[in-house]
Structure formats: structure tokens, C-alpha cells
Amino acid sequence: MRKGRPVVLPRWGIVTTADAPVSLLIAHAAHHLVAGAGEVHLYLDNAPEAAEDLAPLRCLPGVRVTVADRAWWRGQGRRRPRLHQVRQTHNATAALAATGMDYLIHLDIDEFLWQWEPLAEELSLLPEGHFLKIGNIERVHAATDPGTDIFSPLFRLPEALVSGREAAEEDLRNGGLTRQGLTGHSSGKAASPAGLGYTAGIHRPRLSARRGGLYPRHRLSESATILHFDGVTPRDWLHKLLRKGEALERDPQSPAAEERARQVAALMACGPDLAAALALYDRLKRLDPAREATWRGEGRVIEVPFDPAGAIAELLPGHVADLSRDGYDRWLASTKGDVFARFGMPVGG
């Protein structure tokens, strides 16, 4: 009996436009490479770190690093777009056109793919031209979370996945500061097919740049989810809101989900009081023991054994990446302190 040909599974990779410390870039890239990504496209969205700091990142197999500074944008024949969503879309579309992979997933630096079954096997079942929509869950803090590392294992599911009640009920209790119970998006991300001329949007591809709102067909993933940290530290979350506040101040029509705009308003109501701002974070993202126990029982929160340090050790033996909250916040103070200062808010303390 003649044996059949071996099945060749689709290859996939990721693309990210990031402004983050090298330690987080390495963690992001290493996690996805060990998870099966064949390529990792990283566009550095701000002034680059020193060349020696980037060296370990460039050593990772399959990693493509592009320093997308103003000089690079001039080489693209345009000014650096003010809106980071425009920069993200441009970079992801360019990577989708250049990749040697069959599918590319557009992620933020605080988003990590998590699989319970091999993603490639699910991609092999997609009809030609379809994209795979991958849902997301969002990190919350357990009552016993010591808060020393930027990664912790407790994640909240969108209300629509776990509750027969209207999701708006939970959002109403949160004062309209959440959607589906989450502070960030509940739209998921897409594994987009390469070689078809698609424009890689933030959450899903479009058929082309010229055809506006027309999207290819898709299927929902049953093998993976996106772990969304929505701010890798509490101060990082505040920084995201402050930047969004600046964007809305410049242009009230700047893209912003309703709940995000309300979060910005709630933060502005705190004034320069950092303690009050951090209390807003805790109100939305930290569970008291009773709620944690109830939500665990109802399946609203789950633990995911997520720790990219193992992937870093596997690919970069001997390399020590600072994945502590204090380390990240020091980077934030040294590089983004001006954003906090413009609102009169200390980044430390």
C-alpha cells in the first residue's frame, strides 16, 4: 500500500509595532518563536536602544527588526504618521506583503498568543482567502498577586463568553469604564493570509486599501486565544490613557472606543494625584478575595501558566531579561516621564 504524502501545515508568524524596553521585546519574540512562529517582525516605533542592547534580539532566529524612526519613514516616502494606529497598519501591511509565512498575526507588544491546540493545524482547515479570528482574554490581578513581575497568570474572560446575562450589566457596575467587563478591547486579533494583497488592520484585514470596509470572510479560532495585558504595569496603563488623552485633546475625532474615552475622563478627574490614579487601576483590574473566589467558580477568570522566561532561557541561554515591574517602571520613568509631567503627575512615588 502506497503511503500518502506528509501533510505540510501552514507556517505562521507575527508582526508588532512596539515602543517598549528590550527585555519585553525579547520576551515577546522568544515566546512566539517557541510557540511555533516562523517569523517575528518587530517595528521599533521610537528612538532605538543602544546597538549592544538590541544585539540579543537580533540574534533570535526568524526575528526581523526595523527601526521605524523618522529617517526610516522619510525613506518610505512620507512623514511619520501622528496616529500610532496608522503606523501599525502600515507596518503590518508591509510585513504581510514581504513575509515568507502563509499567515501573519498582528499583535500589540502587550498581547501574547496562547494555544491549547496547534494553531497551524487549525489554519490548515481555513478556506482559501479566509482569515482566522482569534479572541482575547485580559489580565487581572488576584488578591494574592505580589505585583513584582510584569506577567501574572490570572485572566478575565469577556462577559459574553461566560454569562447568560446582558454584558452591559457588568459594564454598568463599572461606570461604563469597561466593555464586556474588560478595560481593553474584546475584538480579538487576526491571522491574515499572505500573498493576497490584503491590508492588515488592527483587528482584522481588509480586502485592499482602496475598498474601505470590505473584509474577507473568517472563522473563529477554537485552538488559541490572545492574552492581553492592557498595560504591563499599572503605570504603563496610566501612560496609555495619558497618551490617549493627548490624542483626544489634539483631535476629538481621534480613534477611541467609548469605554477608553471614559477611562481617560476618569483619570483626568484624578488630577495629578498618582495614588488616586493607581486606585482607579485597582478598582477595574484587582480582585478582592470574595470576588476572585466567585469569579473562579463561575469561570469568569482562569489561570494560564504563562511565563516567557522559559522561552528566553531556551533561545538565549545565559541571557537575563529584567521582567520585573520595577524594571519596567524605571524604563517608563526614563523614557516617558515627559508624558506624565505634561499632566503634572509623577511617574514614580
ABEGO torsion letter per residue (X at the ends): XBBBBBBBBBBBBBBBBBBBBAAAAAAAAAAAAAAGBABBBBBBABBBBBAAAAAAAAABBGBBBBBBBAAAAAAAGBBBBABAAAAAAAAAAAAAAABABABBBBBBAABBBBBABBAAAAAAABBBGBBBBBBBBBBBBBAABAGABABBABBBBBAAAABABBAAAAAAAAGGABBGGBABBAAEBBBBBBGAGBBBBAABBBABAAAEABBBBBBBBAABBBBBAGEABAAAAAAAAAAAAAAAAABAABBBBAAAAAAAAAAAAAEABAAAAAAAAAAAABBBAAAAAAAAAAGABBBBBBBAAAAAAAABBGBBBBABAAAAAAAAAAAAAAAAAAAGBBABX
